[in-house]
Amino acid sequence: MNNDIRSMDQADGLRRLAKPPTGLDKLKALQVELRSAIIAGKYKDADRLMA
């Protein structure tokens, strides 16, 4: 019976890893991309990312 509970916990962990990105994940990725564009001097890309 304990094995069943552990299996469910492992399955839930895998589902969390495979779920689509949340708004916060998207925001963090956008921030990294924006920072890279500014450092590289690609201001048109930076403007597009901030819009």
DSSP file (Angstrom, degrees, kcal/mol; ACC not computed):
  #  RESIDUE AA STRUCTURE BP1 BP2  ACC     N-H-->O    O-->H-N    N-H-->O    O-->H-N    TCO  KAPPA ALPHA  PHI   PSI    X-CA   Y-CA   Z-CA
    1    1 A M     >        0   0    0      0, 0.0     4,-1.5     0, 0.0     3,-0.2   0.000 360.0 360.0 360.0 -38.1    0.0    0.0    0.0
    2    2 A N  H  >  +     0   0    0      1,-0.2     4,-2.2     2,-0.2     5,-0.2   0.844 360.0  59.1 -64.8 -31.9    2.8    2.4    0.7
    3    3 A N  H  > S+     0   0    0      1,-0.2     4,-2.4     2,-0.2    -1,-0.2   0.874 102.0  53.8 -63.9 -36.6    4.2    1.6   -2.8
    4    4 A D  H  > S+     0   0    0      2,-0.2     4,-2.0     1,-0.2    -1,-0.2   0.909 109.1  47.7 -63.8 -42.0    1.0    2.9   -4.3
    5    5 A I  H  X S+     0   0    0     -4,-1.5     4,-2.1     1,-0.2    -2,-0.2   0.918 112.2  49.2 -66.1 -42.9    1.2    6.2   -2.5
    6    6 A R  H  X S+     0   0    0     -4,-2.2     4,-2.5     1,-0.2    -2,-0.2   0.893 109.3  52.7 -64.1 -39.6    4.9    6.6   -3.5
    7    7 A S  H  X S+     0   0    0     -4,-2.4     4,-2.5     1,-0.2    -1,-0.2   0.902 108.7  49.8 -62.8 -40.6    4.0    5.9   -7.1
    8    8 A M  H  X S+     0   0    0     -4,-2.0     4,-2.4     2,-0.2    -1,-0.2   0.904 110.3  50.6 -65.1 -39.7    1.3    8.5   -7.1
    9    9 A D  H  X S+     0   0    0     -4,-2.1     4,-2.1     2,-0.2    -2,-0.2   0.912 111.2  48.0 -64.0 -42.0    3.8   11.0   -5.6
   10   10 A Q  H  X S+     0   0    0     -4,-2.5     4,-2.2     2,-0.2    -2,-0.2   0.901 111.6  50.4 -64.9 -40.3    6.4   10.2   -8.3
   11   11 A A  H  X S+     0   0    0     -4,-2.5     4,-2.3     1,-0.2    -2,-0.2   0.902 109.5  50.9 -64.9 -40.2    3.7   10.5  -11.0
   12   12 A D  H  X S+     0   0    0     -4,-2.4     4,-2.2     1,-0.2    -1,-0.2   0.902 109.0  51.8 -63.7 -39.6    2.6   13.9   -9.6
   13   13 A G  H  X S+     0   0    0     -4,-2.1     4,-1.8     1,-0.2    -2,-0.2   0.902 110.3  48.3 -62.8 -41.0    6.3   15.1   -9.6
   14   14 A L  H  X S+     0   0    0     -4,-2.2     4,-1.9     2,-0.2    -1,-0.2   0.887 109.3  52.9 -66.9 -38.5    6.7   14.1  -13.3
   15   15 A R  H  X S+     0   0    0     -4,-2.3     4,-0.9     1,-0.2    -2,-0.2   0.907 108.3  50.8 -62.7 -40.2    3.4   15.8  -14.2
   16   16 A R  H  < S+     0   0    0     -4,-2.2     3,-0.4     1,-0.2    -1,-0.2   0.885 110.7  49.1 -64.9 -37.5    4.7   19.0  -12.6
   17   17 A L  H  < S+     0   0    0     -4,-1.8    -1,-0.2     1,-0.2    -2,-0.2   0.843 115.6  43.3 -68.6 -32.8    8.0   18.8  -14.5
   18   18 A A  H  < S+     0   0    0     -4,-1.9    -1,-0.2    -5,-0.1    -2,-0.2   0.484  88.1 113.7 -93.8  -3.7    6.2   18.2  -17.8
   19   19 A K  S  < S-     0   0    0     -4,-0.9     3,-0.1    -3,-0.4    -3,-0.0  -0.259  78.7 -91.3 -68.4 157.0    3.4   20.9  -17.4
   20   20 A P        -     0   0    0      0, 0.0    -1,-0.1     0, 0.0    -2,-0.0  -0.282  56.0 -85.3 -63.6 153.8    3.4   23.9  -19.7
   21   21 A P        -     0   0    0      0, 0.0     2,-0.1     0, 0.0    -3,-0.0  -0.280  43.9-130.4 -62.7 144.7    5.3   26.9  -18.4
   22   22 A T     >  -     0   0    0     -3,-0.1     4,-2.2     1,-0.1     5,-0.2  -0.296  30.4 -96.0 -84.9 175.3    3.4   29.3  -16.1
   23   23 A G  H  > S+     0   0    0      1,-0.2     4,-2.3     2,-0.2     5,-0.1   0.877 126.4  52.9 -59.6 -38.3    3.2   33.0  -16.5
   24   24 A L  H  > S+     0   0    0      2,-0.2     4,-2.4     1,-0.2    -1,-0.2   0.898 107.7  50.7 -66.6 -39.9    6.1   33.5  -14.1
   25   25 A D  H  > S+     0   0    0      2,-0.2     4,-2.1     1,-0.2    -2,-0.2   0.911 111.5  48.2 -62.4 -42.2    8.3   31.1  -16.1
   26   26 A K  H  X S+     0   0    0     -4,-2.2     4,-2.3     1,-0.2    -2,-0.2   0.896 110.7  51.6 -65.0 -39.8    7.5   33.0  -19.3
   27   27 A L  H  X S+     0   0    0     -4,-2.3     4,-2.3     2,-0.2    -2,-0.2   0.910 109.4  49.3 -63.9 -42.9    8.3   36.3  -17.5
   28   28 A K  H  X S+     0   0    0     -4,-2.4     4,-2.1     2,-0.2    -1,-0.2   0.908 111.7  48.9 -63.4 -41.5   11.7   35.0  -16.3
   29   29 A A  H  X S+     0   0    0     -4,-2.1     4,-2.2     1,-0.2    -2,-0.2   0.901 111.5  49.6 -64.6 -40.7   12.5   33.8  -19.8
   30   30 A L  H  X S+     0   0    0     -4,-2.3     4,-2.7     1,-0.2    -2,-0.2   0.885 108.8  52.9 -64.6 -39.4   11.5   37.1  -21.3
   31   31 A Q  H  X S+     0   0    0     -4,-2.3     4,-2.6     2,-0.2    -2,-0.2   0.908 109.5  48.2 -63.5 -42.3   13.6   39.0  -18.8
   32   32 A V  H  X S+     0   0    0     -4,-2.1     4,-2.2     2,-0.2    -2,-0.2   0.918 113.2  47.9 -63.6 -43.5   16.7   36.9  -19.7
   33   33 A E  H  X S+     0   0    0     -4,-2.2     4,-2.1     2,-0.2    -2,-0.2   0.900 112.5  49.1 -64.6 -41.3   16.1   37.5  -23.4
   34   34 A L  H  X S+     0   0    0     -4,-2.7     4,-2.3     2,-0.2    -2,-0.2   0.921 110.6  50.0 -64.2 -45.2   15.6   41.2  -22.8
   35   35 A R  H  X S+     0   0    0     -4,-2.6     4,-2.4     1,-0.2    -2,-0.2   0.911 110.9  49.8 -60.7 -42.6   18.8   41.5  -20.7
   36   36 A S  H  X S+     0   0    0     -4,-2.2     4,-2.1     1,-0.2    -1,-0.2   0.895 110.0  50.7 -63.5 -40.5   20.8   39.7  -23.4
   37   37 A A  H  X>S+     0   0    0     -4,-2.1     5,-2.6     2,-0.2     4,-0.5   0.903 111.4  47.7 -64.9 -41.2   19.4   42.0  -26.1
   38   38 A I  H ><5S+     0   0    0     -4,-2.3     3,-1.0     1,-0.2    -2,-0.2   0.927 112.1  48.9 -66.5 -44.2   20.4   45.1  -24.1
   39   39 A I  H 3<5S+     0   0    0     -4,-2.4    -1,-0.2     1,-0.3    -2,-0.2   0.881 112.0  49.4 -62.1 -38.1   23.9   43.8  -23.4
   40   40 A A  H 3<5S-     0   0    0     -4,-2.1    -1,-0.3    -5,-0.2    -2,-0.2   0.534 114.9-117.4 -79.5  -6.0   24.4   42.9  -27.1
   41   41 A G  T <<5 +     0   0    0     -3,-1.0     2,-1.5    -4,-0.5    -3,-0.2   0.701  66.9 143.2  78.4  19.1   23.2   46.4  -28.1
   42   42 A K     >< +     0   0    0     -5,-2.6     4,-2.0    -6,-0.2    -1,-0.2  -0.616  15.4 165.4 -92.2  77.1   20.2   45.0  -30.0
   43   43 A Y  H  >  +     0   0    0     -2,-1.5     4,-2.6     1,-0.2    -1,-0.2   0.783  69.4  58.5 -71.1 -27.6   17.9   47.8  -29.1
   44   44 A K  H  > S+     0   0    0      2,-0.2     4,-2.1    -3,-0.2    -1,-0.2   0.917 108.9  46.3 -65.0 -41.6   15.2   47.0  -31.7
   45   45 A D  H  > S+     0   0    0      2,-0.2     4,-2.4     1,-0.2    -2,-0.2   0.901 111.5  52.0 -64.8 -40.1   14.9   43.6  -30.2
   46   46 A A  H  X S+     0   0    0     -4,-2.0     4,-1.8     2,-0.2    -2,-0.2   0.913 109.2  49.5 -63.2 -42.8   14.8   45.1  -26.7
   47   47 A D  H  X S+     0   0    0     -4,-2.6     4,-1.0     1,-0.2    -1,-0.2   0.911 111.4  49.7 -61.3 -42.1   12.0   47.5  -27.8
   48   48 A R  H  < S+     0   0    0     -4,-2.1     3,-0.5     1,-0.2    -2,-0.2   0.898 110.6  49.7 -63.4 -40.6   10.1   44.5  -29.3
   49   49 A L  H  < S+     0   0    0     -4,-2.4    -1,-0.2     1,-0.2    -2,-0.2   0.808 110.5  50.0 -70.2 -29.3   10.5   42.5  -26.1
   50   50 A M  H  <        0   0    0     -4,-1.8    -1,-0.2     1,-0.2    -2,-0.2   0.638 360.0 360.0 -83.9 -13.3    9.2   45.4  -23.9
   51   51 A A     <        0   0    0     -4,-1.0    -1,-0.2    -3,-0.5    -2,-0.1   0.488 360.0 360.0 -75.0 360.0    6.1   46.0  -26.0
